[in-house]
Amino acid sequence: MIDEGASYLIVKSLHIIAVIAWSAALLYLPRLFVYHSNLKAGSEASELLKIMEYRLAKYIMTPAMIVTWILALLLIFYYDVIDFKTDFWFHWKLLLVIILSGYHGFLIGSVKKFQNDKNVKSHKYFRVINEIPTILIIVIVFLVILRP
């Protein structure tokens, strides 16, 4: 039988792995959009990118986000790792993770637009929005590590 201390470390480790997978997908998907937005609808390359985007979103990005949230809630409420009254850094982290989740939803909407050949955004637009998760992840990591 695994003791509670060990199970906490296992859950925390799995949470970090899920965060890494989710982050990687959040960074990679807009990069695919950069290339896809320059292609002619219906071209062979466009159709290949549609498959790649869809699979990344459906089989990696969304499951990783769900696992991230489930394990985070388990850490917060079962292992009681946060004191909501004194851990104000956590309020900021939670807000940023909610924004990151909204960004995730935006990317899913973009996948659907590309799937239906309805994207009107340029490659420059996707280059700029690709920086959003980078900035959010940097701030989140500093909040978690420094706990200001």
Buried (B, 14 or more C-beta within 10 A) or exposed (E): EEEEEEBBEEBBEBBEBBBEBBBBBBBBBBEBBBBBBEBEEEEEEBEEBBEBBBEBBEEBBBBBBEBBBBBBEBBBEEBEBBEEEEEEBBEBBBEBBEBBBEBBEEBBEBBBEBBEEEBEBEBEBBBEBBEBBEEBBEEBEEBEEEEE
